[in-house]
Amino acid sequence: MKPIVAILLSILLGTCGQLALKYGTKLAVARETATGVLASYLVNPYMWFALFLYGISTVLWIYSLSRVDLSYAYPMVALGYVLVCVFSVLLFKETMPTLRIAGLGVIILGVIMIAISA
């Protein structure tokens, strides 16, 4: 597998993990104690699915780091911010202010510049 593919898959799986965590928290039963909240999360399948996705993402990330410079790979993680924001709007109907959209555009430009530098 090419390192860039592994990097992008790692980012995508991390994004999906974030979305699963968010969805899991929406389904979790409200509890008054920290122990109750933790118990609610531990029985939530979306929380376990998120951890599974993070696990695969981590393995792909380790693979990527063994093949490319950290100074190239790590800034690519910023794509995860963009994807989480986009999917938060699409899936959770969150609002996206103009300034946030502009910031995401800057992130995208930065990632493109880093990708070209390889």
N, C-alpha and C positions, 0 to 999 in steps of 0.2 A: 504494500500500500504506500502510495506517495505521502510524504509528510504533510503536505498542504491538505490533502484529503482527510488525514487523521486529525489535523488541527480543526478543520471545519466540522467534522463529525463530533469531535469532543465539545466544541462550542454549541452545536445544535443539541446534543444530548444534555449538556448543562442547562441550556435554555428550557428544554422540556422538563428537566428536573425542577427548575424554578416554578414553572407553570403548574406542575403537579403539586408542589408544596403549597402554592397559593390556593389551588382548588381544594386541597386537603384541609387547609385551615378554614375555608368557608364551610366545609361539611362537618368539621369537628364540633362536638357538643361543648357549649360554654360551661365551664366549671369554675368554682370559686377558689379552689386551692391549686397550688402549683402541681401537686401530685395528681390531682384530677385532670388538669390540662394535659400533663404528660401522658397519663393513661388514655385520654381521648385520642391523642396523637398516635400512640403505640398500636391502637386497634384500627387505625385508619389506613386502608390499603393504598391510598394515594401517597401517603407519607413513605411507605415502604417502596412503592414504585419509584418515587423521586430518589430515594437512596440507591436503588438499583441503577437508575440512569446515571447518577453521579459516579457510581463505581465504574461503569463502563467508560464514562467520560474521562475518569482519572487514568484508566489503563491506556486509553488512546493518547492522552496528554503526555504520559510518561514515554510512550513510544515516540511521539513527536519530538519531545525534548532530547531524545537520544540521537536525533538525526538533523536538527536545525539549531541555529543559535537562539538562545533565550531572548535576545534583543529583537529577533524577528518574530518569534512565536508569541511572546507574551502580549504585545500590543494587539494582536489579533483577537484576544479575549474580549476586547471592547465591542466586537460584533455581537457578543452576547447581550450587552446592554441594549443595543439597537433591537435585536430580535425580541427580547423580553418586553420592551416598550410597545413594539408593534403588535405582538400577540396579546398583550394586556388590553389594548384597545379593542382588538377583534374578539377575544374570548370573554373578557370580563367587563366590557363596555366602559373601561376607564377613559377619562378625558385626557387629551394631549394638548397642552397649551402651545402656542406658537414658539415661544422661547425654547421649550423642550425639543420641539421638532428641529429647530435651528441647531441646537446642541448635538442632536443625533446626526444631523447632516455633517457637522464638523468632525464627529467621530468617524463617520463613513469615509470622508475625504482623507483623514489621517491613516485609516487602515489601508485604503487604496495606495497611498504614498508608500507605506511600509511594504506592501505586497510588491509594488513595482521595484522597490530597492533590492529585492532578492535577485 
